[in-house]
Amino acid sequence: MSTRFTIARLGAQGDGIAMAEGGEVFIPFTLPGETVTAARQKDRATLMSVLEASPLRIDPACRHFTECGGCALQHFEAEAYRQWKRDKVVHALKSKGIDCEAEALVPCGPESRRRVVFSARRTEAGMLLGFVRALSSEIIPVEECPISLPAIVAALDRLRLLAGLVCATSKSFHMTVTATASGLDIAVQDGGKLGDNQRRIASNFVMAEGFARLSVDGEIVVEPKKPMVQFGSVAVAVPPGAFLQATEAAEQTMASLVGQHLVRTKRVADLFAGCGSFALRLAAKSEVHAVEADAPALASLDRAFRFASGLKRVTNERRDLFRRPLTFKELNAFDGIVFDPPRAGAEEQSKQIARSEVPLVAAVSCNPVTLARDLRILLDGGYQLKAVTPIDQFLWSPHVEAVALLEKPRKRR
């Protein structure tokens, strides 16, 4: 049974929110001001029809929109969408009493995602490769993806065949595909243990199709070409399943903002350094100490530095910064810090930075809520917030990145 609703505003995940008896109801794929009918299940509802459309409603770019679970906002006019994403950062900061005039959102273009995580499962009808429908376990097979690089989309049929070759389970599994300078790097997770014959057949297929690498649960099965990415002037061979920023353009924007802020520093600490997307760029002008918990990522960073030329010294340290953050005394050896933690943020590390005397800090975040919490800690420790720049690299999703730049005035002796 469907009910009539009027959408009041968008929620944090991009769902339209309507006020109804019993409280708020979240209705995906709707916009503020619209009148719709929807089938309600407790505090959520499935859109049935749009009776009165918002003037900001546009035609979606993809035939799979509303089904595949990958995009939430393809129906939202571009400028209004960008303003909504910027406002997410502003509202998160204000919730912690931080009043800062955020810059305009740096937009994300279509056909730019270089790292895509597909879901796969073998069925009686054949191999499924696609994305999981929102709030379900159903895999929606895809034939297009306007957010992904054309090289990934063009390989969908071949990736589906490869998924069938490496599948050794009746359950769903993941296939992460990353476009690198050497070709597609394919990392399979939870697909089951490969038999010797499966490994041979899959290896032959990868080589015949020109893929760069196939790994299964972190183990390299075949690597015809070492997958390479470029961080500034430095070429980096990334390990299987390595974290990379989703789009190269967003990574370059973040690195440029951080680099401009830290341009006069002599020694920089890069915390949660990953494979070195910041460290190796900053090393063009500063000595860098890169700290990261993931050993393969750190090894890739170190190897890239040793084979590069024209860089200042880059040292590295394997360390879990959630359990053992760098202390303020350790940090005082540096005159600049950049930190780019996972979505959980860097609360304990921020407490140590706040106690330090490091004059320049760049905070990079994929979660405005934890960013606001961490910035509040730094501000309470004497830092001043100089700029916040929201960055969109997950097009048509509710996710937004941000780079915050801070300074601590030097104490008078």
N, C-alpha and C positions, 0 to 999 in steps of 0.2 A: 504494500500500500504506500502510495507516494503522498507527500505533504508539501505544501507551498511554503517557501522560505524567502526572506529578503536578506541579502548578504550585507553585513555591516562593515567588515574589514577583512584584511588578509592576516592569517596567523603566521607564526615563525617558520612553518614548513611550507608556506605558500597556499595552504587551503583557505577557502573562503569561510568566514565565521558568521553564523546566523544566531540571533537570540531566539530561544523558543522555550516552551514550558519545560522546566527541569534544568535549564541552563544553556550553555553554548553548544552549538552543533557545528562540526567541522565538515565542510563539503568541498572535496577536491575539484579543481578545474572550473572554479567560479571566481567572480570578481566583485569588488565592492559596488553596491548600488544595484546589483542584478536581482531580479525576481526569478526564482527557479522552482522546479519540483524535484524532490529527491526522496529516496527510500531510506528512512532513518533506522539505524541500529544503535541504540543508546546515544553516545555523544558524537557519532559519526553518521554520515549519510552518503549514499551513492547518487550522483547526479542523474536525473532522468531526462529533464529538458530545461532549456533556458527560455523563460516566458518573456522577460524584458532584459535585453542584453546591455551591458555597459558599452559606452562609446569607445572604451579602451580595449574591447575584445577584438582580436585579429585571428585570421586563419592560421592554424599551426603549420609548422614547416615539415612535419613528419607524419607519415600514415600510421605509425605505431603510437602516436601520442595518445594519452589517457589509458593505454594498455600496458606498455612495457615497463613502467615503473621508473624509468630513467630520468624523465623530465617532468617538472611540475607546472611550468609557467610559459609554455610555448604560445598560449592564447593571450598573453599580456603584451600590450603595446610597448615598444622598445624603450622609449624615454621614461615612461611610468615604471616599467620594470627596473630600470637602472636606478631610479630615485628610491624605489622600495628597498633595493639592496643596500644603497647608501644609508638609508634610514635605519636599517637593522643595526649597523655599526653605531650610529649616533645614539639610538635608544639604549643599546647595551652600555655605552659609556655613561649616559645620563643616569642609568640605574645605579651606578656606583658613584654618583656625584661628580662626574667628570664632564665639564663643559668645554668642548673643543669643536671648532668649526672644521669638520672633516672635509677633505678635498672631494671633488667629484669622483664618482666611481670610474675606474679605468675599465673600459668595456672588454668583453671577450667576443671574438668573432666566431662564426660557425666554421666547421671543418678544421678545427684547431686542436682537438684533444688527441694527445699522442699516447696516452696510456688508458686502456679500456679494460675493465674486468667483466668478462662474460660468464654467464652460468650455462652449464651444459648437463644433459642427462640422456641416457639411452632409453628409448621407448619402443614399443612394438611397431610403431609407425616410422621409426628411424631416429636419427640423432637430432636432438634439440640443441640449438646454440642461440642464446639471446640474453634477455634481462628478465629479472623476476618482477612480476606484477606487484604493485605496492600492497603491503600488508597481507601477502600470501606467499606460498612457495611455488606457485605456478610459473614456469618459464615460458615467456612469450618469445617465439623465434622472430628474429629481425632480418629484414632484407635491405634496410637502409639505416643510416644514423647520421643526421646532419650536423651533429656536434663533433664527430670523429674525423681524424685525418683521412683523406681519400684513400691513402695506401692501406689503411685498416679496413675500410668499407669494401674496397675492391677485392680483398682477400677473404671475405666472409664465407664463401662457398668452400674454399680450401681449408679454412680454419675449422669449419664444421666437419669436413672429412678427417682432418687431423684429430679432432676431438673423438671421433669414432675409433681411430686407431689406438689412442692412448687410454681409452676408457676401460677400466678394470673393476667397475663397481656398478651396482644397480641404483646407487644414490646420485644426487646432484653433486657436481663439483665445479670448480672455478678454473677459468683460463684467462690469465692476465696477458694482454698483448700490448707491447710497447714498440712504437715506431722509433728506430734508432737510425743513425747515419749508415749503419751496415745492413739494415733490413729489419724485419719484424723479429722481436725477441718474445718468445712464447713460454710462459711459466704456468704449469698445471699444478693445482693444489687439490688434494683429497680425491684424486681420480682412481686410486687403488694402486696396488703393486704391479708393475709391468713384468710380464714374462720375457724371456730372452727373445722369443720370436716377435713379440710385440715391439720390443726395443729396436730390433733390426728393421722391421717394416716401417716404424715411425721415423727412424733415422734416415732411411732411404727416401721417404716422402719429404722430409724437411730439406734434404739436400737437393732433391729434384725440383722443389718449388722455390728454392732460393731464399728460404728463411734463414735468419742469422743464428738462431739458437732455439733448442727445446730443452727445458728443464722440468723435472717432476719432483715436487716436494723439496725443492732446493738443490736437487742433484742434477747436474748437467748430463743429459742423455746424448746430445750431439751439438756441436758448436762449429759449424762450417766457417763462420765469420764472427769474430769477437764483437759483441754489440757495443758501439761507441756513441757517446753523446758529447756535446761541446759545452763546457762551462767557460765562457769568455774565450780566451785564446788557448785553453787547455782541453785536450781530448781525454776523455775518461772512459775506461772499460767498466761498465756497470755489472755488478753481480746479479745472479738470477733473482727475479722478483724485487729488485731494488726499488726503493721509493724515489720517485721523481715528481716534480711539480707537473700537474696534469697538462699544462700547455707551456710551450717554450716561450711564448710572448709574455705570459704572466711571470714566469721565472725571471726573464730579462728585466721586466719592470721592477720587480722586488729587488733584484740585485743592483739595479741602477740607483734606487732610492737609498738602499743601505750603503752602497759605495760612496755616494755623494755626501752622506752624513758622516762617514768615517774616513773621508779622503785624507785628512791630515794626521791620522793616528799612526803611531809607530808600531804598536803591538796590540793585536786584536784577539779576543777569545771568541771563537765560533762554537756556540753550544747547541747540541742536537745537530751536529754538522752534516750528517748523512754522508753522501758520496762527495761532498765538497762544492756544492753549487754556489755557496757564498765564499767559503775559504779560498778556493782556487782563484776566484776573481779578485778578492781583496789582496791576495798575495802579490799582485802586480805592484802594489805600493807599500804594503805593510807586512811585517812578520805576523804569522797567524798560528794560534794554537787551537786545533780542531778537537772537540770532545764529542764522542758518540758511543753509544752502547753496542751498536751492531758491528760485529767484527768484519764481515765481508765488505760492508760499506766503507769502513775505515781503511781496510786494506786497499780498496780501489782508489780512495783519495790519496793515500800515501804513494801508491804506484804511479798515479798520474803526476803527482808533484815531482817524483824522482826522474821521470822521463821528460818533463817540461823544461823549458828554458826561459830565462828572464824573470823568474819569480824570486821574491824574498823567501826567507826560510819558513817552512810550514812544518810544525811538529804536530803530533797527534797523541791522543790518550783515549783508551777504551774505558768508559765509565758510565754507569747508570745514574743519570742526573736526577732521577726521581728518588732513588734511595740514598744517593750520596752526591748532592749538589756541590759545585765548587764553592768553597767558603769565601767570605768577603775578604779575608786576608790573602787567599790565593788570587782572587780577582784584582786586587790592588796592584798586581804586577802589570796590568794592562791599562791602556788608555782608551780602549773601545771594546764594546761587546755587541755581538749579534746573537739572538737566540730565536729558534724556530721550532717550537715543540709540537708534538701531536695535539689532537683536539682537546685533550685533558688540560693543556696549558702547562705552566711551569711555576706553580705556586711556591714550592720550597726553594727553588732556585731564585725566584724573584725576591724572596725574603733576604737572601744572601746578597744579591745585587743591590738591593735597597740599602744595605748596611755598608756597601763599599764606597770608595771614592772615585770610581771610574767615571770620567766626565761625560762620555758619549755612549748611549745605548740605542740599539735598533731592535725592536720587538716585532717579529713576524708571526702571524697567527692565521689559522683557518677556522677559528671559532670566536666570534665577537664577545660571547659571554665570558669565556675564560680569559680572553685578552683584557676585557674591562677589569676583571678581578686582579690580574697580574699588574696592570697599569696602576690600579689603586694602591697596591703595595709599594710600587716604585715611587709614586707621588708622595705617599706618606713618609717615604724615606728621604725626601728632599729633592727628587727629580722634578723637572719641569717638562711638560709635554709640548713639543714644538710643532708637530704635525702628525696627522693620521690620514692615510690614503687607503680607501677601500679598493679592492681589486677583484674583478670577476674572472674566474677561470673555470667555473663549473656552470656553463651557460644553461639558462632556463631551469636551474635547480635553486633551492633556497640557500645554498652554501655561498659564503662570501669570505674572501681573504682580506687581510689588512696589514699594513706596515705602519708602525708607530715609532716616531723618532723622539728621543728624550735627551736632555742635558742636565747635569748636576753642576751648579755653580761651585767653583773652587773655594775652599775655606780660606779665609784670610789668616795668615800666620801671625 
